[in-house]
Amino acid sequence: MPSEKQAPKLTLMFREYCSLCHKMRDALQPYQAEYGFDLDIIDVDDDPVLEEKYNELVPVLLAGDTEICHWFLDENKLKAFLDQEAV
């Protein structure tokens, strides 16, 4: 019996006061509904290391350590990643 493929897990580096962060989070919702991925939202201001690493880039969407996009949701890159994961 083949094992079921686990849903991919994405991470959104986020700031509460960042309007681009809220827009990216909201734009991810239909994709999350369609593809069923887990989404961790991490506020970079809660961790000095993350704040230094991602400071000017947030929001940043990651799959593991791989950046899918930053500032704006790149729907083509996201779909390509999710479609690849679904295979």
DSSP file (Angstrom, degrees, kcal/mol; ACC not computed):
  #  RESIDUE AA STRUCTURE BP1 BP2  ACC     N-H-->O    O-->H-N    N-H-->O    O-->H-N    TCO  KAPPA ALPHA  PHI   PSI    X-CA   Y-CA   Z-CA
    1    1 A M              0   0    0      0, 0.0     2,-0.1     0, 0.0     0, 0.0   0.000 360.0 360.0 360.0 125.2    0.0    0.0    0.0
    2    2 A P        -     0   0    0      0, 0.0     2,-0.2     0, 0.0     3,-0.0  -0.398 360.0-115.1 -69.6 143.6    1.6    3.3   -1.0
    3    3 A S        -     0   0    0      1,-0.1     2,-0.2    -2,-0.1     3,-0.0  -0.519  32.9-107.2 -77.1 145.7    2.1    5.8    1.8
    4    4 A E        -     0   0    0     -2,-0.2     2,-0.3     1,-0.1    -1,-0.1  -0.495  33.5-114.3 -72.9 139.1    0.1    9.0    1.6
    5    5 A K        -     0   0    0     -2,-0.2     2,-0.2    81,-0.1    -1,-0.1  -0.563  31.4-123.6 -73.4 131.0    2.0   12.1    0.7
    6    6 A Q        -     0   0    0     -2,-0.3     3,-0.1     1,-0.1    -1,-0.1  -0.481  29.1-101.9 -74.9 146.2    2.1   14.6    3.5
    7    7 A A        -     0   0    0     -2,-0.2    -1,-0.1    29,-0.1    30,-0.1  -0.405  44.9-105.4 -63.1 140.3    0.9   18.0    2.8
    8    8 A P        -     0   0    0      0, 0.0    30,-2.3     0, 0.0     2,-0.5  -0.276  28.5-134.6 -64.7 156.2    3.8   20.5    2.3
    9    9 A K  E     -a   38   0A   0     28,-0.2    55,-0.5    -3,-0.1     2,-0.3  -0.965  22.0-172.3-116.7 123.9    4.6   22.9    5.1
   10   10 A L  E     -a   39   0A   0     28,-3.2    30,-2.8    -2,-0.5     2,-0.4  -0.807  10.2-148.4-112.4 156.0    5.2   26.5    4.3
   11   11 A T  E     -aB  40  62A   0     51,-2.7    51,-3.3    -2,-0.3     2,-0.6  -0.986   2.2-157.5-126.0 133.3    6.4   29.3    6.5
   12   12 A L  E     -aB  41  61A   0     28,-3.3    30,-2.6    -2,-0.4     2,-0.5  -0.943  11.2-146.8-111.7 114.4    5.5   32.9    6.2
   13   13 A M  E     +aB  42  60A   0     47,-3.1    47,-1.3    -2,-0.6     2,-0.3  -0.721  38.1 176.2 -79.1 126.6    7.9   35.4    7.8
   14   14 A F  E     -a   43   0A   0     28,-3.0    30,-2.2    -2,-0.5    31,-0.5  -0.833  35.6-153.5-138.9 155.8    5.6   38.1    9.0
   15   15 A R    >   -     0   0    0     -2,-0.3     3,-1.5     3,-0.2     7,-0.2  -0.992  21.2-138.8-133.8 134.8    5.3   41.4   10.9
   16   16 A E  T 3  S+     0   0    0     -2,-0.4    -1,-0.1     1,-0.3     6,-0.1   0.852 104.4  45.5 -61.4 -36.2    2.0   42.3   12.6
   17   17 A Y  T 3  S+     0   0    0     -3,-0.1     2,-0.6     4,-0.0    -1,-0.3   0.369  89.7 105.6 -89.6   6.2    2.2   46.0   11.4
   18   18 A C    <>  -     0   0    0     -3,-1.5     4,-1.8     1,-0.2    -3,-0.2  -0.775  52.2-164.7 -96.1 115.1    3.2   45.1    7.8
   19   19 A S  H  > S+     0   0    0     -2,-0.6     4,-2.3     1,-0.2    -1,-0.2   0.868  92.1  54.7 -67.2 -35.3    0.4   45.6    5.3
   20   20 A L  H  > S+     0   0    0      1,-0.2     4,-2.5     2,-0.2    -1,-0.2   0.872 105.8  54.2 -63.4 -35.1    2.3   43.5    2.7
   21   21 A C  H  > S+     0   0    0      2,-0.2     4,-2.6     1,-0.2    -2,-0.2   0.929 109.3  46.4 -63.8 -45.0    2.5   40.7    5.2
   22   22 A H  H  X S+     0   0    0     -4,-1.8     4,-2.5     1,-0.2    -2,-0.2   0.888 111.8  51.9 -65.0 -38.8   -1.2   40.7    5.7
   23   23 A K  H  X S+     0   0    0     -4,-2.3     4,-2.4     2,-0.2    -2,-0.2   0.917 111.4  46.4 -64.4 -42.5   -1.9   40.9    2.0
   24   24 A M  H  X S+     0   0    0     -4,-2.5     4,-1.5     2,-0.2    -2,-0.2   0.927 111.9  50.9 -66.9 -42.8    0.4   37.8    1.4
   25   25 A R  H  X S+     0   0    0     -4,-2.6     4,-0.7     1,-0.2     3,-0.3   0.933 113.5  45.2 -58.2 -45.4   -1.2   35.9    4.2
   26   26 A D  H >< S+     0   0    0     -4,-2.5     3,-0.9     1,-0.2    -1,-0.2   0.887 110.1  54.2 -65.7 -38.9   -4.7   36.6    2.8
   27   27 A A  H 3< S+     0   0    0     -4,-2.4     4,-0.5     1,-0.2    -1,-0.2   0.751 103.4  58.2 -68.0 -23.3   -3.6   35.8   -0.7
   28   28 A L  H 3X S+     0   0    0     -4,-1.5     4,-2.6    -3,-0.3     3,-0.3   0.723  85.1  82.7 -76.6 -21.3   -2.3   32.4    0.5
   29   29 A Q  H <X S+     0   0    0     -3,-0.9     4,-2.4    -4,-0.7     5,-0.2   0.887  89.1  47.3 -57.6 -47.1   -5.7   31.3    1.8
   30   30 A P  H  > S+     0   0    0      0, 0.0     4,-2.1     0, 0.0    -1,-0.2   0.885 114.4  48.8 -62.9 -34.3   -7.3   30.1   -1.4
   31   31 A Y  H  > S+     0   0    0     -4,-0.5     4,-3.2    -3,-0.3     5,-0.4   0.881 109.9  51.4 -69.6 -37.6   -4.1   28.1   -2.2
   32   32 A Q  H  X S+     0   0    0     -4,-2.6     4,-2.0     1,-0.2    -1,-0.2   0.900 110.8  48.8 -64.9 -39.9   -4.1   26.6    1.3
   33   33 A A  H  < S+     0   0    0     -4,-2.4    -2,-0.2    -5,-0.2    -1,-0.2   0.900 117.6  41.4 -64.9 -40.7   -7.8   25.6    0.8
   34   34 A E  H  < S+     0   0    0     -4,-2.1    -2,-0.2    -5,-0.2    -1,-0.2   0.918 128.0  27.4 -74.3 -44.5   -7.0   24.0   -2.6
   35   35 A Y  H  < S-     0   0    0     -4,-3.2    -3,-0.2    -5,-0.1    -2,-0.2   0.632  92.6-135.6 -99.1 -15.8   -3.6   22.3   -1.8
   36   36 A G     <  +     0   0    0     -4,-2.0    -4,-0.1    -5,-0.4    -3,-0.1   0.773  42.6 161.8  70.4  27.6   -4.1   21.7    1.9
   37   37 A F        -     0   0    0     -6,-0.3     2,-0.3    -5,-0.1   -28,-0.2  -0.455  40.9-115.7 -79.3 154.3   -0.6   22.8    3.0
   38   38 A D  E     -a    9   0A   0    -30,-2.3   -28,-3.2    -2,-0.1     2,-0.5  -0.672  28.1-156.7 -83.4 143.0    0.3   23.7    6.5
   39   39 A L  E     -a   10   0A   0     -2,-0.3     2,-0.5   -30,-0.2   -28,-0.2  -0.964   7.2-165.1-128.4 116.5    1.3   27.4    7.1
   40   40 A D  E     -a   11   0A   0    -30,-2.8   -28,-3.3    -2,-0.5     2,-0.6  -0.858   9.2-156.6 -94.2 129.9    3.4   28.5   10.0
   41   41 A I  E     -a   12   0A   0     -2,-0.5     2,-0.5   -30,-0.2   -28,-0.2  -0.942  12.2-172.8-109.7 119.8    3.3   32.3   10.5
   42   42 A I  E     -a   13   0A   0    -30,-2.6   -28,-3.0    -2,-0.6     2,-0.8  -0.950  20.9-139.5-118.8 124.1    6.3   33.6   12.3
   43   43 A D  E >   -a   14   0A   0     -2,-0.5     3,-2.1   -30,-0.2     4,-0.2  -0.725  11.2-155.7 -81.5 112.2    6.7   37.1   13.5
   44   44 A V  G >  S+     0   0    0    -30,-2.2     3,-1.5    -2,-0.8     7,-0.6   0.759  88.7  68.1 -63.0 -24.0   10.3   38.0   12.8
   45   45 A D  G 3  S+     0   0    0    -31,-0.5    -1,-0.3     1,-0.3   -30,-0.1   0.627  90.0  64.4 -72.6 -10.4   10.3   40.7   15.5
   46   46 A D  G <  S+     0   0    0     -3,-2.1    -1,-0.3     1,-0.2    -2,-0.2   0.547 105.1  47.0 -84.5  -7.9   10.0   37.9   18.1
   47   47 A D    <>  -     0   0    0     -3,-1.5     4,-2.9    -4,-0.2     5,-0.2  -0.942  68.0-154.6-139.9 112.3   13.4   36.6   17.2
   48   48 A P  H  > S+     0   0    0      0, 0.0     4,-2.1     0, 0.0     5,-0.2   0.828  97.4  53.3 -57.5 -33.6   16.5   38.8   16.8
   49   49 A V  H  > S+     0   0    0      2,-0.2     4,-2.2     1,-0.2     5,-0.1   0.939 113.3  42.0 -67.6 -46.4   18.2   36.3   14.5
   50   50 A L  H  > S+     0   0    0      2,-0.2     4,-2.9     1,-0.2     5,-0.2   0.885 112.1  55.5 -66.6 -38.1   15.2   36.1   12.1
   51   51 A E  H  X S+     0   0    0     -4,-2.9     4,-1.2    -7,-0.6    -1,-0.2   0.917 111.1  44.3 -60.5 -42.8   14.7   39.9   12.3
   52   52 A E  H  < S+     0   0    0     -4,-2.1     4,-0.2    -5,-0.2    -1,-0.2   0.904 116.7  46.3 -68.3 -40.4   18.3   40.4   11.2
   53   53 A K  H  < S+     0   0    0     -4,-2.2    -2,-0.2     1,-0.2    -1,-0.2   0.899 128.7  22.0 -69.7 -41.9   18.0   37.8    8.4
   54   54 A Y  H >X S+     0   0    0     -4,-2.9     4,-1.6    -5,-0.1     3,-1.4   0.340  84.5 124.0-110.0   5.4   14.7   38.8    7.0
   55   55 A N  T 3< S+     0   0    0     -4,-1.2     3,-0.3     1,-0.3    -1,-0.1   0.800  84.5  24.0 -39.7 -62.3   14.4   42.4    8.1
   56   56 A E  T 34 S+     0   0    0     -4,-0.2    -1,-0.3     1,-0.2    -2,-0.1   0.518 119.0  62.2 -87.2  -4.9   13.9   44.2    4.8
   57   57 A L  T <4 S+     0   0    0     -3,-1.4    14,-0.9    -4,-0.0    -2,-0.2   0.700  78.0 158.1 -94.1 -21.0   12.5   41.2    2.9
   58   58 A V     <  +     0   0    0     -4,-1.6   -44,-0.1    -3,-0.3   -37,-0.1  -0.178  51.1  53.8 -58.6 144.1    9.3   40.5    4.9
   59   59 A P  S    S+     0   0    0      0, 0.0    12,-2.5     0, 0.0     2,-0.4   0.491  76.6 170.7 -76.1 146.5    6.9   39.1    4.0
   60   60 A V  E     -BC  13  70A   0    -47,-1.3   -47,-3.1    10,-0.2     2,-0.6  -0.993  21.7-152.7-125.3 127.9    9.0   36.0    3.0
   61   61 A L  E     -BC  12  69A   0      8,-3.0     7,-3.2    -2,-0.4     8,-1.3  -0.893  22.2-175.4-101.7 124.6    7.3   32.7    2.0
   62   62 A L  E     -BC  11  67A   0    -51,-3.3   -51,-2.7    -2,-0.6     2,-0.5  -0.887  29.8-158.9-122.3 148.0    9.5   29.7    2.6
   63   63 A A  E >  S- C   0  66A   0      3,-2.8     3,-2.0    -2,-0.3     2,-0.4  -0.935  83.1 -49.4-117.1 101.9    9.4   26.0    2.0
   64   64 A G  T 3  S-     0   0    0     -2,-0.5   -53,-0.1   -55,-0.5    -2,-0.0  -0.592 122.7 -25.7  65.8-124.6   11.9   24.7    4.5
   65   65 A D  T 3  S+     0   0    0     -2,-0.4     2,-0.5    -3,-0.1    -1,-0.3   0.379 118.1 103.3 -97.7   3.1   14.9   26.9    3.9
   66   66 A T  E <   -C   63   0A   0     -3,-2.0    -3,-2.8     1,-0.0     2,-0.4  -0.761  69.0-135.1 -93.4 123.9   14.0   27.6    0.3
   67   67 A E  E     -C   62   0A   0     -2,-0.5    -5,-0.2    -5,-0.2     3,-0.1  -0.623  20.7-178.4 -77.5 127.2   12.5   31.0   -0.5
   68   68 A I  E     -     0   0A   0     -7,-3.2     2,-0.3    -2,-0.4    -1,-0.2   0.862  66.5 -37.0 -87.0 -45.7    9.5   30.9   -2.7
   69   69 A C  E     -C   61   0A   0     -8,-1.3    -8,-3.0     8,-0.1    -1,-0.4  -0.980  51.8-146.9-166.5 167.0    9.0   34.6   -2.8
   70   70 A H  E    S+C   60   0A   0     -2,-0.3     2,-2.6   -10,-0.2   -10,-0.2  -0.965  72.7  11.1-142.5 162.2    9.1   37.8   -0.8
   71   71 A W  S    S+     0   0    0    -12,-2.5     2,-0.3   -14,-0.9   -47,-0.1  -0.344 126.5  29.8  69.3 -56.6    7.3   41.2   -0.7
   72   72 A F  S    S-     0   0    0     -2,-2.6     2,-0.4   -13,-0.1    -2,-0.2  -0.962  93.9 -99.8-131.1 148.0    4.5   39.9   -3.0
   73   73 A L        -     0   0    0     -2,-0.3     2,-1.1    -4,-0.1     3,-0.1  -0.524  27.8-151.4 -68.1 120.0    3.0   36.5   -3.5
   74   74 A D     >  -     0   0    0     -2,-0.4     4,-2.5     1,-0.2     5,-0.2  -0.793  12.8-172.0 -91.4  95.5    4.5   35.0   -6.7
   75   75 A E  H  > S+     0   0    0     -2,-1.1     4,-2.8     1,-0.2     5,-0.2   0.844  80.0  54.2 -62.8 -35.6    1.5   32.8   -7.7
   76   76 A N  H  > S+     0   0    0      2,-0.2     4,-2.4     1,-0.2    -1,-0.2   0.925 111.5  44.1 -65.1 -44.1    3.4   31.1  -10.5
   77   77 A K  H  > S+     0   0    0      2,-0.2     4,-2.4     1,-0.2    -2,-0.2   0.906 114.7  50.0 -66.3 -40.7    6.3   30.1   -8.2
   78   78 A L  H  X S+     0   0    0     -4,-2.5     4,-2.9     2,-0.2     5,-0.2   0.946 112.7  46.0 -62.9 -47.9    3.9   29.0   -5.5
   79   79 A K  H  X S+     0   0    0     -4,-2.8     4,-3.1     1,-0.2     5,-0.3   0.910 111.6  52.1 -61.7 -42.3    1.8   26.9   -7.9
   80   80 A A  H  X S+     0   0    0     -4,-2.4     4,-2.0    -5,-0.2    -1,-0.2   0.925 112.6  45.6 -60.4 -44.2    5.0   25.3   -9.4
   81   81 A F  H  X S+     0   0    0     -4,-2.4     4,-2.2     2,-0.2    -2,-0.2   0.949 115.8  45.1 -63.5 -48.9    6.2   24.4   -6.0
   82   82 A L  H  X S+     0   0    0     -4,-2.9     4,-1.6     1,-0.2    -2,-0.2   0.887 113.0  50.0 -66.1 -39.2    2.8   23.0   -4.9
   83   83 A D  H  X S+     0   0    0     -4,-3.1     4,-0.6    -5,-0.2    -1,-0.2   0.886 110.6  50.4 -65.6 -37.4    2.3   21.1   -8.1
   84   84 A Q  H >< S+     0   0    0     -4,-2.0     3,-0.8    -5,-0.3    -2,-0.2   0.898 110.2  50.5 -65.1 -40.4    5.8   19.6   -7.8
   85   85 A E  H 3< S+     0   0    0     -4,-2.2    -1,-0.2     1,-0.2    -2,-0.2   0.799 104.5  58.7 -66.9 -29.4    5.0   18.5   -4.2
   86   86 A A  H 3<        0   0    0     -4,-1.6    -1,-0.2     1,-0.2    -2,-0.2   0.654 360.0 360.0 -77.0 -15.2    1.7   16.9   -5.3
   87   87 A V    <<        0   0    0     -3,-0.8    -1,-0.2    -4,-0.6    -2,-0.1   0.491 360.0 360.0 -71.3 360.0    3.4   14.5   -7.7
